Amino acid sequence: MMGLAIPRHPKTFSIVLLDYSGLTWIVKGLDAVYPMGRENILMVPGPTNVPERVLKAMVRPLISHRGPEFRELYGRLLENLKKVFQTGGDVYPLTASGTGGVECALGNLVSPGEPVITVHFGLFGERMREAVVRLGGRPVEVASEWGEAPSLEQVKEALDLNPEARLITIVYNETSTGVVWRMLPELGRLARSRDKILIVDAVSALAGEPLPVDQWNIDVCVAGSQKCLACPPGLSLISVNERAYQALRENKHRLFYFDLEAHRRFAERKETPFTPAVPLFYALDEALQLLFEEGLENRIKRHAACAQAFYEAFDRVGLETISKGSLRSNTLIAVWNPPRVDGDEMRRMAKEGFGVVIGGGAGKLKGKSFRIGSMGMVSLREVSLTLRAVFESLKKLNFSFKEKPERVLEEVEGKLEEALRKLPKLRLS
């Protein structure tokens, strides 16, 4: 056996040996490989913290994506994803970001020159509108101020004025503002009654908000791996029903990499049209198993309970959230920076002092707000640490609290602990 010693890391490295015959690494002293230091808790809008079980799944040996082992894996993923989307249609994991999935949906369905009803109330809805423009479509905008949401009546009016429009697009859970559009079931019924195709960006909603795709008459729905599924980033998940397949055949141009009919043909033999990110498929397989152990309904309840803890705590100490009332998201809490408080400095202090990474504002809210991603395996520990990090950092920045933060923390943590006690405990490693 031949060995190679790697130079000693100044603080934590012990020894690393490379066994050439076995092509394996024996690594001791992880800080030598990951010099970032201690592990931070990700409380950003994505990616989220990934459970040890899911991380371990990624290091399995690679397999041929044209072999029987992959067909078994892919077939299982196709069936399990249908359960999560609650659909009898097709669901495909695409090797792409969530934005790639949205572009896949729009690129298959938007024809040049046609009007598209685009409902938007934040950055990601505006990005859908921009994608429609780049594909040659003509967006008919149904919009509201950021932090608010358009009404169903506005959508009806747009449909009345544009009866030739075939498509309606909307972001279910707007990650830039923490606004969730809870009229999606009504929109689905409206779209179906007018024979329109409803395309939904649910990237930050799947498994964190209710989303029965078939029951709500959603024709195409896009989600991401790195949000409430607690999987690494890199996969987009897209559900497609028969109505959508019929509509895309009317499209005047066809995609290549994102051709949904090609995905359908290959899925019949449990394969993908192109080389997939096999390690991410392993991770998704394990993440879905973890989800089923918890139960989809229980996971949504856990997200709701954790979000409620954040909202109550922030309301009581005098921090103003961007979304209000029934528009508040289960998965994304967006908060205005307090007057005379540097939000970026607060986030820096939270990371350096507590190891909690909080997101900044997005789009035109950049520099004016901060965002907490309460997603994935978030539970009492993550909520408590994040609230303590925010409150202690604000205290050092001379924020004037409406209520004593210590008392608020104690009471909010108690309520959350009681709510979570009713839900199943999970084996994460």
Residue, then its C-alpha position, 0 to 999 in steps of 0.5 A: m500500500m502506498g500512502l500520502a501524508i497531507p500537510r498539517h492544518p494549523k489547528t485541527f488536522s491530524i492525518v489523511l491517508l490515501d489508499y491508492s489500491g482501494l481508492t479510498w480516503i481516510v479523513k480525520g480532522l474535518d476542519a482540514v477539509y471544511p475550513m469554514g469552522r463550526e457548522n452554521i444553522l441555515m435559516v435562509p429561504g433555501p437551501t435548508n439544513v439537510p438531515e444526516r440520513v439524507l447526506k449519507a445517502m449521497v455518498r453511495p456508489l454511482i450507478s448507470h442511469r441506463g441500468p436496472e438499479f437506476r430504473e428501480l430507484y427512478g420508478r420508486l421516485l416517480e411513484n413517491l412523488k405522486k403521493v407528495f403532490q397528491t396527484g394521479g398525473d406524472v411527476y418528474p425530478l429534473t436536474a435543475s434548480g427550481t427556476g429551471g422547473v418553472e422555465c420548463a413549465l412555461g417553455n413547454l406551454v407558452s406560445p409566441g404572441e399569446p396572452v398569458i394571465t400572470v398573477h404576481f405579488g413579489l419577486f418570483g412572480e415577476r420572474m415568471r412574468e419575465a420568463v413569459v416575455r422571453l418566451g415570446g408570450r404577452p403577459v396580462e398582469v394581475a398584480s398587487e403591492w408586495g406584501e399584499a395579494p391580488s383578489l380572485e375578482q381581479v383574475k376573473e376580470a383579466l379572464d373576461l377581458n382576455p378570453e383567448a388566454r389559455l394559461i394562468t401562472i402564479v406563485y403560491n408561496e412568494t419567497s420574497t415577501g412571505v405571502v401565501w396566496r390562500m385562494l389557490p383552490e378557488l383559482g383552480r376551480l375558476a381556471r377549470s371552469r374557463d378551460k384554462i391551464l393553471i401553472v403554479d410555482a410551489v417551490s417553497a410550499l410543497a410539504g410546508e403548505p397544503l397542496p393537493v394538486d388534483q383536488w385543487n385543479i392544478d395542471v402543472c406544479v413546480a417545486g424544489s428539492q432544497k426547501c421543505l423536503a430538506c434535500p440538497p439543492g439541484l433538483s426541480l420537481i414538476s407535476v403534469n396532468e393530461r390537460a397540460y400534455q394536450a395543451l403543450r402539443e399546441n405550442k408553436h415551439r418545443l424545448f429540447y432538454f426540458d421537453l416534457e413529452a420526452h420525459r414522459r416517453f423515457a419514464e415509461r421505461k423508468e429512465t430519464p432523457f439525459t444524464p441525471a444527478v444520481p447522488l441527488f436522486y439518492a438524497l431525494d429518495e431518502a428525504l421522501q422516506l423521511l417525509f413518509e415516516e413523519g407523514l405529509e400532514n404532520r410535516i405541514k403541521r410542524h411547519a405551521a407551528c414553527a411559523q406561528a412561533f416566529y410570528e407571535a414572537f416578532d409581533r410581541v417584541g415590536l417587529e413588523t412582518i411584511s405579510k399579515g393575517s391569513l397571507r402569512s406563510n408557513t415557510l418564509i417569515a419576512v420582516w421589515n428592518p426596524p427603524r434605525v437598525d442596520g439589518d445587514e449588521m444584525r444578520r452578521m451578528a446573528k451568524e458570528g455570535f450564534g452560528v445562525v444564518i438569516g436571509g436578507g431582503a430580495g428584489k426591491l426589499k433588499g436592504k429593507s428587510f430580512r427573511i427567515g426560512s422556516m423549512g425542512m427539518v425546522s423544529l424547536r431547536e432551530v426556532s429557539l436559536t434563531l429567535r435568541a440570535v435575532f433578539e440578542s443582536l437587536k439588543k446590541l443594536n439598541f432596538s427598543f423591545k415592546e415586550k421583554p424578549e426573555r419572557v416572550l422567548e420562554e412563552v413562545e418556546g413553551k407553546l411550540e414545545e407543546a404543539l410539537r409534542k403531539l407530532p411524531k419524533l424523527r430519526l434523522s441520522 
